[in-house]
Amino acid sequence: MEDTRKSADSGEMNKLPQRIHKKKEKMKRNVEQKEQDEMFSINSKRSDREDSDSEESVYSGLEDSGSDSDDEDGFCHDDEEAQQDNCLNNGDCGKKEEYDHDSSDEEDIRNTVGNIPMEWYKDFPHIGYDLDGKKIYKPIRNKDELDEFLEKMENPDYWRTVTDKQTGSDIILSDEQVELVKRLQRGQFGDGNFDEYQPSVDFFTKDVMLHPVTNRPADKRSFIPSLIEKEKVSKLVHAIKMGWIKPRRGEDDSRGHYYDLWGNEDSSLLARHRMHLPAPKIPLPGHQESYNPPPEYLFTDEERALWEQQDPSDRKLPFVPRKFSSLRQVPAFPRFIHERFERCLDLYLCPRQRKMRVNVDPEDLIPKLPKPKDLQPFPTTQSLVYRGHSSLVRSISVSPSGQWLASGSDDGSVRFWEVSSSCCVKVVQVGRAVKSVCWNPNPSVCLLAVALESLVLILSPSLADREVILASERLLAGQQEAGPTDAVGPVTWADSEREEHNHGIRLKIQHPKAIQQVMWHAKGDYLASVMPDHSSHQQVFIHQLSRRRSQNPFRRNKGLVQCVSFHPIRPYFFVATQRSIRIYNLVKQEMTKKLQANSKWISSMAVHPGGDHVICASYDCRLSWFDLDLSTKPYKMLRHHKKAVRGVAYHKLYPLFASASDDGSVIVCHGTVYNEENVWKLCEFIKKEGSAPLGEIFVLFISNDNRMIPLWKQKSAHGDQPMIWDYHVVLLHVCGESEPVVYDLDSVMPFPCSLELYAQHALRTDHSIKPVYHRSFTHEERRRVLEDAPPIVPPDFYCRSEVISRKDLVGG
């Protein structure tokens, strides 16, 4: 049978080229070009399949299986060839049978082992069994690695050749199959004609239908209680009453939950993790723990005395070894509970994971401090000593011009000194201990406020030119208003007597209680006084010199007031109590912010000349720095002093602040506060570092004649509302190759920001705003950088700002 089958196959192979040639001639005559290509591809694929089947029959042993698959394939070829001949003769190929080309993905059922791992047949010469139960032998593979490499280099179809695990034969993938694999690897659909973005069909709609699908009335059983359910419930109730069914009891949470940290660990899994640490084990008992230890483990009298004198943590043994004649005489261990507790601590506190230690040099973690020469000028040596008071000096104050210094002492005198020469130019005897002195900050007047017990004296020392002295006298010549004074009651104003007037005393303001501090407003017309007292709500008074009236701004004080201060620019009033600082808006008469100092007792505070920063000292050796635009909590906490800090102060021009303590030291610190007036610091840095050519740096001033310019994206603004400034200063870096950038220290935009983005979001256009808000621009090129000049800001310009609505800005 095998010889007959092989001869038949060889005959078919000999007749195949003649048939293909005849078919090609017929297709050229009777079929169009498209149908010709399709028929040629079909015949070529069939010939390849017949060749491959004939070759596989030699090696795989599939022909010896006795199956009829080859015979069926042969008959199918004859039928298909006859059908194609009829189609070519008749010229009617448009009609095709439905099952001529079956594209179903059926498995190759020649190997009937099923869905099992094919590695099971690794050591056998066969790879499975056919339908008749005969073995399917593996193809002969005698290629070594060198043959595989040569085939890989020479065979152009090597990259698309895969091995069939079921039959062990090699299969060459077609172009369609390769394209299918690539599409699946890219995460695409297998069918290339499938449109994954086709519009979806909404089968359901959210609209309520006018007419329901069915209008059948509800069943009677839907609103009548079920008798069957009633019978079931009654049986369950009866079973519970009889005790046949017991309800589940909830867990008692009062006893608490306890967790075993090391109980659920699987040693086989975690042991393979090299960073895992197992639970610490109890050391095994030794000879010293035996009830009958050897004599060398027993303590002598000297060793026992030494053991008792040692600290428990220094002892080698936590117990004293003892000897008993029998185990029945061993008493209970007195340290059993303590030992179990220490064991629990070992398990609880032991680290459960090994952590890698980073080898870092400790010196690298210390921030590099700037060089002292870069922070100059600042005081370095003691140059002058002001001597003259015979008792304790309570307070000092410097005039706005910086030429004069006033000091108040317990000897009952107020002395005026020349700062540059430490020469005392004037002494005013007030008769009582001076608690506080404060010079009027307005340079157009020359006045000094002195607080002694319950009295505030206004002195005119006449240490200025004639115009300033006359302006001071005109300010003090105001008439007293009866209404506000009657309302306050305890505060009375009085002119000085003739002898006091000759000493420079002009006014007396009598208070109900002892005064601790006096503080002037920046304009010089208002004066605040502090009288700490828990039992009274009259702890703070604000006085106006021009009208000679006083008022109590608070109905009640929340805490003991320690000190007060006015905002240098805005109508804000700072009130420091023992633990917090409250900021009040005097125009709106409401509290705007509360700063938490995190200190036990605040002693003093100081407001930065820019108004955005506050520093306060406390008796618990702390110094708290607040950034009002950042948070209500301290921006920095300094602990430089060892004893209570009594006073703090900012420098009016330089970025310095000083603190004085009971330890007898005064520490001067460098603290830079960046704002629009400190843009020149950036220019100074660029000049020093040489990070950019000076010809590319411009300082841009934005203002107008009305001193009202709107800017958006500012830190002090709310949301998208504009901020109205009287002027604004930014730094502009123009480079020929790259895009110009803007450095704005008060903007929430990126730092630096591109000029186009800054103009679009921060400046915007003037077409949609009122003419009164139109802006003008001017710039200074390198002058401030080269000459080290101070900030180019007119002296009458104040950093005034406010937030307005879009309606007020646009109009209408």
Number of C-alpha atoms within 10 A of each C-alpha: 6 10 8 9 13 14 12 12 15 13 11 13 15 11 10 12 12 10 12 14 10 11 19 14 10 14 20 12 10 16 17 10 10 8 14 18 12 10 16 15 11 11 16 12 12 13 16 11 12 19 12 12 15 17 11 15 14 12 15 21 17 23 20 14 17 15 15 11 12 18 11 10 12 15 11 12 14 11 12 13 15 12 13 15 16 13 16 17 13 10 12 12 14 8 7 9 7 7 7 8 8 8 7 6 6 7 8 9 11 18 19 15 16 11 7 8 11 15 10 9 12 10 8 11 13 18 23 22 19 18 15 11 13 17 19 25 18 18 18 11 6 6 10 8 8 9 11 12 12 10 14 13 11 10 11 10 13 13 10 13 14 13 11 10 12 21 21 19 15 12 12 14 15 12 10 9 13 13 14 16 15 13 15 13 11 8 9 14 14 15 10 10 7 10 9 9 6 7 7 7 6 6 5 6 7 5 6 7 8 6 7 8 7 6 7 7 6 8 8 8 8 8 8 8 10 10 9 8 10 10 11 10 12 11 12 13 13 12 13 13 11 10 10 10 12 10 8 6 6 6 7 8 7 6 7 6 7 6 7 9 11 13 8 8 13 9 11 8 8 13 13 9 11 9 13 15 14 15 16 13 9 8 6 6 8 8 12 19 16 15 17 18 16 12 11 9 16 16 15 11 9 9 12 12 11 12 19 12 10 11 8 12 8 9 13 9 12 12 14 14 17 16 18 13 9 9 11 8 10 13 8 7 9 9 11 10 10 10 13 11 11 12 15 12 11 15 16 14 9 13 14 16 12 10 9 7 6 6 6 8 8 7 8 8 8 8 7 8 6 8 8 10 8 7 15 13 11 14 9 8 6 6 9 11 10 14 10 10 16 11 13 12 18 14 19 17 19 20 20 17 10 11 13 21 21 24 23 29 23 19 17 18 21 25 18 23 21 17 18 12 12 16 17 17 12 15 16 17 12 18 12 14 20 27 21 25 27 24 25 26 22 17 15 17 26 25 29 21 24 27 26 23 18 15 19 24 22 25 21 22 20 16 16 16 10 10 11 17 19 16 14 17 16 12 16 20 16 13 11 18 12 11 9 15 17 13 13 15 12 13 21 18 18 13 16 17 12 10 9 16 14 10 17 18 24 22 23 19 18 18 20 15 18 19 24 19 25 25 23 23 21 17 14 21 19 19 21 22 24 23 25 22 16 13 8 12 17 23 25 23 19 19 20 17 21 16 17 23 23 27 18 18 15 13 8 12 17 13 16 18 23 23 26 24 22 23 19 20 17 17 13 21 19 22 21 25 22 19 19 22 24 17 21 20 16 13 9 10 11 11 14 12 15 18 19 16 27 15 19 14 20 27 22 23 26 22 20 18 15 17 17 17 17 23 24 27 28 26 19 17 20 24 26 22 21 22 18 18 10 12 13 16 16 20 15 11 14 11 12 13 20 14 18 18 27 18 20 23 20 21 11 12 7 15 18 20 19 14 22 19 21 15 11 9 13 15 12 17 14 14 13 13 15 14 15 18 18 16 19 21 16 14 21 15 12 16 16 10 9 10 9 13 13 17 11 14 20 22 23 17 19 21 20 16 12 11 18 21 23 27 22 24 20 20 15 18 19 13 10 12 18 23 22 22 19 19 22 22 25 21 23 22 21 18 14 7 6 8 12 16 19 23 23 22 21 17 19 14 19 13 13 17 18 18 17 14 15 21 15 12 14 20 18 15 12 13 9 11 17 13 11 13 19 19 20 12 11 11 15 14 15 18 13 17 23 12 8 13 10 12 13 14 13 7 6 6 10 15 16 13 18 14 15 15 12 12 9 10 18 14 10 6
